[in-house]
């Protein structure tokens, strides 16, 4: 979809997780690097196809998970918990995935990164239960000072859907306020989660909205969203800072937005008091 929209000179919806292939097809520098995440359950074992490397024939499958980052493929078979190690392959040099780098190199730090990364990319689905559904989503490691508030980008889009801004020049605001004549707004920052636990996020707006926490599509109020309807989502979060992006698109002269968070069993509080930015 992003490829065809790029050909039509239109921006893709922010909910889409693909990237345009036009740079790859035309030899131009890539604007965005892709990352591919897959999870699924499959009974039985892998087929005994001759095209498969012998090490991958007749393997028990069960709960499976795969993450591709550039030339690196990380994969887990028959997952029992979120702490299971990944097999790691350089897919460019080793397309049949014969040489598991996790067996020959010290990749403990990278393993921890992968285990956290996959939790920062997915929402649990009650109709497809996974052994890592209730694992705590890790916080980001922040290496620079933060200040209270959001980074705000004002921009205009002419699509029916919410799309990301081309211009990323931002200004600092202390709360969710609408400034300027543009019809779209991106508020970006980090939510400071005070302690480990389950947190529910709720959002209501007079226009359209979309929230991404890390790479998780947290709340979608874009397509067919009735103005003023509250949508919510619950996540198990680790203490610390978690990257958040709130996209808003509105034609209202005085747009409104209510974005709240509460720890399970607690009172909902305005999200602004928990958000920090650079």
Order of alpha helices (4+ residues) and beta strands (2+ residues): alpha-alpha-beta-beta-beta-beta-alpha-alpha-beta-beta-beta-beta-beta-beta-beta-beta-beta-beta-beta-beta
